């Protein structure tokens, strides 16, 4: 029992000691109703929120992997239950990342999967209003903004959600900006 308490205490201390990378540093990234913006946020902060949301919506993590050459993490979530002998639905996340001090930071990401589940995720995950185009545009269905994320639901040959930052940063300029904040905080 003492070992379990020690492990939990050390885990909590190490979690709170590591700076959460986000555009809002030194404040922690914003979490609203268990969700958060993802771009320019630490992968180790964002993906557990996504996994928690999907778990509450009957999806579980099937697999994940990282391709160092392309700097892309891929996560596949599968539906826990399927009706009438159908195959369980899947949602695929492809996250383009970069490194800051050994931590992966999300630059942009794309989500693909079945129409129903993508629409449900688009409407349910981000607590914000949805903007429909004034004139129908080929492929573009709807757009939404949440903090620094610009979220676009589109259809070309299949449905997808593309998320990019509306900040005026590149990974290099964000890294420089973030490290400057760390230096200023340490000198205080």
PyMOL commands that set and color helices and strands:
alter all, ss='L'
color gray80, all
select helices_A, chain A and resi 2-17+43-56+115-124+171-187
alter helices_A, ss='H'
color red, helices_A
select strands_A, chain A and resi 59-67+72-79+90-100+103-113+130-137+140-146+149-155+159-165
alter strands_A, ss='S'
color yellow, strands_A
deselect
rebuild
show_as cartoon
